[in-house]
């Protein structure tokens, strides 16, 4: 997870961008922080999806085969 300081900085730069604009250094920092945030988010989401089991109302496991294969691969390693 991204630190709260970095998230606060992302928000600060976003507000400044909308109000008075950013310097070149600030724009580069904003791009870098956003990239880091997205990488962290995607990694977390991927981990969540790969560890989910889908059960239908009748109690049957209807987890997609692709997810089951990923789980098996992780279990074997």
C-alpha positions as CSV (number, residue, x, y, z in Angstrom):
1,X,0.0,0.0,0.0
2,X,1.1,3.5,-0.8
3,X,2.0,5.6,2.3
4,X,-0.4,8.2,3.5
5,X,2.2,10.9,2.9
6,X,2.5,10.0,-0.8
7,X,-1.3,9.9,-1.2
8,X,-1.5,13.3,0.5
9,X,1.1,14.7,-1.9
10,X,-0.8,13.3,-4.9
11,X,-3.9,15.1,-3.7
12,X,-1.9,18.3,-3.0
13,X,-0.4,18.3,-6.5
14,X,-3.8,17.6,-8.0
15,X,-5.4,20.6,-6.3
16,X,-2.5,22.9,-7.2
17,X,-2.7,21.7,-10.8
18,X,-6.3,22.7,-11.0
19,X,-5.9,26.0,-9.3
20,X,-2.5,27.7,-10.3
21,X,-0.7,25.0,-12.3
22,X,2.4,23.0,-11.7
23,X,6.1,23.6,-12.4
24,X,7.9,21.1,-14.6
25,X,9.4,19.4,-11.5
26,X,6.0,19.1,-9.8
27,X,4.4,17.7,-13.0
28,X,7.2,15.0,-13.2
29,X,6.7,14.3,-9.5
30,X,2.9,14.0,-10.0
31,X,3.4,11.6,-12.9
32,X,5.8,9.5,-10.9
33,X,3.5,9.3,-7.9
34,X,0.5,8.5,-10.0
35,X,2.4,5.7,-11.7
36,X,3.5,4.3,-8.3
37,X,-0.1,4.5,-7.0
38,X,-1.5,2.7,-10.1
39,X,1.1,-0.1,-9.8
40,X,0.3,-0.6,-6.2
41,X,-3.4,-0.6,-6.8
42,X,-3.2,-3.1,-9.7
43,X,-1.0,-5.4,-7.7
44,X,-3.4,-5.4,-4.8
45,X,-6.4,-5.9,-7.1
46,X,-4.7,-8.8,-8.9
47,X,-3.9,-10.4,-5.6
48,X,-7.5,-10.1,-4.5
49,X,-8.9,-11.5,-7.7
50,X,-6.5,-14.4,-7.7
51,X,-7.5,-15.4,-4.2
52,X,-11.3,-15.2,-4.6
53,X,-13.7,-18.1,-4.8
54,X,-17.0,-17.6,-6.5
55,X,-20.0,-19.6,-5.1
56,X,-23.4,-19.5,-6.8
57,X,-26.7,-19.4,-4.8
58,X,-26.9,-23.2,-4.9
59,X,-23.5,-23.6,-3.3
60,X,-21.5,-24.6,-6.4
61,X,-18.0,-23.3,-7.0
62,X,-18.2,-21.3,-10.2
63,X,-14.8,-19.7,-10.0
64,X,-13.5,-19.0,-13.5
65,X,-11.1,-21.7,-14.8
66,X,-8.4,-19.1,-15.3
67,X,-8.5,-18.1,-11.7
68,X,-8.5,-21.7,-10.6
69,X,-5.4,-22.4,-12.7
70,X,-3.6,-19.4,-11.2
71,X,-4.4,-20.7,-7.7
72,X,-3.1,-24.2,-8.5
73,X,0.1,-22.7,-10.0
74,X,0.6,-20.6,-6.8
75,X,-0.1,-23.7,-4.6
76,X,2.4,-25.8,-6.4
77,X,5.2,-23.2,-6.2
